[in-house]
Amino acid sequence: MQNTNNQQACTKRYYEVTRADLPLCCPLPDQRLWDAHPRVYLPIAEEGRVVCPYCEAEYVLKDE
C-alpha cells in the first residue's frame, strides 16, 4: 500500500492492497478520518476483491 499521509479519506474509488495490509479497513489507516465514514473492516481475503458499503471504494488484493 502506498503511503498517503494526510490524504483525505475515501476520495479514490480503487485501491490495491497486499496481504501485509490485512486486516483491511476503510478508510485506510493513513487517511484523515475526520471527514470520512466510520471505520469498517472489510473481508477481502477470500474473494480478493471487496467494495466498501459506505463509500463504494473498491479494494483489490494483489499478490506480493
C-alpha positions in Angstrom: 0.0 0.0 0.0 1.3 3.4 -0.9 2.0 5.9 1.9 -0.5 8.7 1.5 -0.1 10.6 4.8 -2.7 13.4 5.3 -4.7 12.2 2.3 -8.3 12.9 2.6 -10.2 9.7 3.3 -12.4 8.0 0.7 -11.5 10.2 -2.2 -10.3 7.4 -4.5 -12.6 4.7 -5.8 -10.0 2.0 -6.4 -7.2 0.7 -4.1 -4.7 -2.1 -4.5 -3.7 -3.7 -1.2 -1.5 -6.7 -0.3 -1.8 -9.3 2.5 0.6 -7.1 4.6 -2.3 -4.6 4.7 -4.7 -7.1 6.3 -6.9 -6.8 8.2 -8.3 -4.3 5.7 -10.4 -1.4 6.9 -12.0 1.6 5.2 -10.9 4.3 5.5 -7.3 3.2 5.3 -5.2 3.8 8.4 -3.1 6.5 6.9 -6.0 8.6 5.7 -7.5 11.5 7.6 -10.6 10.3 9.4 -12.4 13.5 10.5 -14.3 13.8 7.2 -14.9 10.1 6.5 -17.4 7.5 7.4 -17.0 5.2 10.4 -14.1 2.7 10.1 -15.3 -0.6 8.8 -13.3 -3.8 8.4 -13.7 -5.5 5.0 -13.5 -9.2 4.3 -11.2 -9.3 1.3 -9.0 -12.4 2.0 -11.4 -15.0 0.5 -12.6 -13.3 -2.7 -9.7 -11.0 -3.4 -12.0 -8.0 -4.0 -14.4 -6.1 -1.9 -16.4 -2.8 -2.1 -16.9 -0.6 1.0 -20.6 -0.4 1.9 -20.3 3.2 2.9 -18.3 5.0 0.2 -18.3 2.3 -2.6 -14.5 2.3 -2.8 -13.2 -0.9 -4.4 -10.3 -2.8 -2.9 -8.4 -5.4 -4.8 -5.9 -7.8 -3.1 -2.7 -8.0 -5.2 -0.1 -10.7 -5.0 3.1 -9.5 -3.4 
